[in-house]
């Protein structure tokens, strides 16, 4: 047990999980949990972290303005898979270490994608709304089996999704800045350009980080390339898609359906988009399966012992 080192846990879900609390306390005696369930940012985040040598963060933004004010903070362990909330350049400049393991929640997200695809192809959300409103009619949808699925970003989650889709006999297209040649060959995946993927896919699912190169990736012009029968799924990061353009396409039936777990602003404010029967929204639950929470929490605990400063070159 690290008897002297003080650890701050910013994450609300980690703090509320009795298994993760107990495991962390077996390693560290002095731990401050976010028991108030506060959304920490700015001065409140600095105040919460001050006096701690190590921290576990989730969606909290750790940028230059925060890190510069916490000289005693040596290690940040990331609870979750995305690093878009952490300024790696600032981390390196201030000599702080990052504990992070990619892909620990991949199955949780992949299964959500499959559920989204089936639900939207079968028009489950729209049918449910009709039943609740007193309408009883059989809605005719389509199978996922045999449909072409385009995966934009074939990292940990994208690769896991490829394995799950095998059972459905789906032709799979992939687009990624990394050439996963061996993986594609072994699993029968066709690597294509983004615009080709958008034009050919029946289901498009996004699995990208949010950064300067991906922000607004699916703008109005690229969204217009999708088939009018296609389904768009985003379980990655809000900000990848122009939500206003998406809303217009769904309204005009130039796109069959969309299912989003993430939004540019969370919680989302566009009630018109949320009210569309061809749109399904969930509150950023991609990594919220019980199994994924434990896996991410244990990875974060291990990350507290990291000894390397992140390389951002």
N, C-alpha and C positions, 0 to 999 in steps of 0.2 A: 504494500500500500504506500502511495505517495503521501506521507503524513503532513508535509508542509505546503506543497503546491496547491494553489487555489484554482478551481475550475468554475466557469460560468456557463450555464446551459441556456442559451437564448431560445431554443426551439420549444414551442408550446407543447407539441405532440410528444417529444422526447420527455419533457418534464412531467407529462401526465401519464407516462407509461410505467407501471410499477416494476416490470421486468428490467427495463433499461435503467431505471433509477437504482435498483438494487445492484445491478452489475457494475454501474459506474462507481457507486459508493464502496464497492469491494476494492476498487483500485485507488480511489481518492477520498480522503477523509473530509476535506473542506470543499463542498460543492454548493453553489448557489443556483437553484432551479427557478425557472420562470413560472412560479406557481400562480401568479396573478393572471397568467394567460395574456399578457400584453403584447401588442404588435410593436416591437422595438425598432426605433429608427432615430437618427440624429442624436440630439443631446440625451434622450432617454436611453438609447443604446450605449452611448459612451458611459453614462452613469452606472448602467447595469454591469458593464464589463470592467470598469475601473477597479483596480486592486486585485485583479486575477491574472495569473500567468498563462492560463490556457482557457480556451473557449470552444464550445460546440455551437455552431450556427446552422441555420437552415435557409430561410428566405431573407434574412437580414442583409442589408447592403453594407458591405465592408469595403469602403473606398478610402482614398487619401484623407478626406476630411475626418474620418473616424480613426483610421490607423495611426495618424500623426499625433493623436491626442492620447494614445494608449501605449506609452513606451514600455510598460511592464508586461504587456501581453506578448508572449513569445510564440504560441502555437494556436492555430485555428484549425479545428477539425470540422469538416463539412458533413452535415447530416442531410443526405440527399445526393443527387447525382450531378446537377447542373452547377457550373462555376460562374455563371453570368452575373451573380451578385457579389463576386469577389474580384477586386482589382489586383490582379497578380503582379502587375508592375509595381504598384504601391507596396504590396507585400514584400517583394524583393528589396525595394529601396529601403524599407524599414527593418530588414533582416528578420522577418517573421516567417515561421514555417507553416506549411499547409499539409494537413492530413486529409486525404481524399481517396476514395476507391470508386472507380466508375462501374456502372452496370449492376449494382447490387439489387436494384428494384426492377430489373428488366422484365421478369416474368409477370409481375404485377401490371406493368404498363402494357405489355404485349396482349395479355388476356383482356384488358379493357378495350384495346383496339379491335380485337376480334368481336367483342360484344357490341361495340359501336357499329361495326360494319354490318353485322347480321341484323341488328335492330333497325338501322336506317334502310337497308335493302328491303326488309320486310315491312317497313313503315310502322314499326311498333309504337313509337311515341305518338304519331298521328292517330293510330287506331285506338290507343288508350284514351286520348283526349275525347274522341267521339263517344266511346262507351261511357265515360264520366259525364258527358253532356246529354246522355239519353239516346244517342244514335247507335243502332245495332245493325251493322252491315259488314260483310266480309271484304276486307281490304286485300287486294292482290299485289304481292311484292315479288321479289326475286331471290334466288339463292346466292350465297357467297361462292359456293362450289363452282369452279371453272371460270370464274371472272378474273380478269387481269388486275393485279394489285401493284401499284407503284409505291415504292418505299423511298422517300426522300430523306437521306441520312441513314447509312447502313452500319452504324456502330453497334454497341452492345444490344440495344433494344431492337434495332432493325434486323440484326442477325437472328435474335431469338424469335422474332416474328416470322422470319423465313421458315424456321423449323415448324412452327405451329400451322402455317398455311399449307404445308405439305399435305396434311390430312384432307384439305379441301380441294386439292388438285388445281390450285390457282397458278397460272403463269405469273411470274414475278419479274417486274422491272425495278432497277435500283439506280439511284443517282447519289453520288457522294464525291467529295473532293479527293478522297483516298481511293486508290484502285485496289479493291479487295479481290484481285484476280483469282487467286486460288479458292477463296470461299465461294465466289460466284460460280466457278467451274464445278465445284463439288456439289453445289445445290441447285444447279440449273437456273441460276439467276442471270438475267440479261442486263448488262450495264448500258445505260443510255443517257443522253443529255436531258436536262430538266424539261425543256419544252416538249421533247418527244415523249417523255414519261407522262406529262400532263395530257397530251392529246390522245394517248393510247390507253390509259388506265381507266378501269371501271371504278376502282377505289384508290384514292390517293391518301397516304398517311405520312405525316411529318414527324421526323425524329432528329431535329437539329438543335444545336445551341443557339441562343440569341446573342448576336454580336453585330458589329458594323457591316459585315458581309451578308448576313442573313436577315437583318431587320427589313420588314416589308417585302420579303422575297416573293410572296404571292400577291402582287399588286393587281390592279384591275385588268391590265393587259394579259398577265399570265393566268389569272382566274378565267378569263374569257376563252382560254385554250382548252379548258376542261370540257368533256362531253356533257351534254345537257342531262344525260342519264347517270352521271357520275356522283359518287359520294366523297366528300372531303373530310378528313379526320385530322384533328390537331390535338395531340396529347403531349406536345413538346414544350413550347414556350409561346406565350402571348406576344404579339408583335411581329410574328412571322407572316401574318396574313392581314390584308386590308379588310377589316371587318365591315366597313361601310359598303365597299364594293361587293363583298360577299352577301350582305343583306339584300342588296339590289338584285343580284343574280338569283337568289332564292325566291324573292318576290315575283320576279318575272319568269320563273321556272326555266331559267337558263342553266340551272344546276339542280339536280334532283334533291340532294340533301347534304347536310353537314353536321358533324358532331364535334364539339370542342370541350376539352377539359381545362383549357388555359385561355387567358384573354390578355389583351394589352393592358387593361386596367382590371384589377381584381378587388372586389367583385365587379362584374360588368355592369354598366349603367344603361346600355342600349336595350330598353324594354321591347322595342319593336322587333329587334333581332331575336331576342329570347322568346317572344310570343309566336314566332313562325312555327307552324306545325311540321315543317321540314327541317327544323333545327333542334338539336339536342345539346343541352348544356349541363355540365357537371362541375362541381366546385374544386377543381384541381386535386382529384382523388387518384391520379394515376399511380402514385407510389404508396397509396394508403391501405393496401391489403395488410392484414396483421403480420403475415410472413415478411413482407417487404419492410415494414416499420422496424421489426426486430433486426433484420439483416443490415439495414442502413444505420441503426443505432449502434450495433456492435462494430461496424466498420468505423463509425465516428469515434468510439471509445478507443479502438486500436490506433486511430489517427492521431490521438493526443500524444502518442509517443514518437511521432515522426521526427526525424533529425535533419531533414533536408529543406533548404529554402527553395521555393518553386522556381523553375527555370522558365522564363518567358521569352527567351530568344527565338 
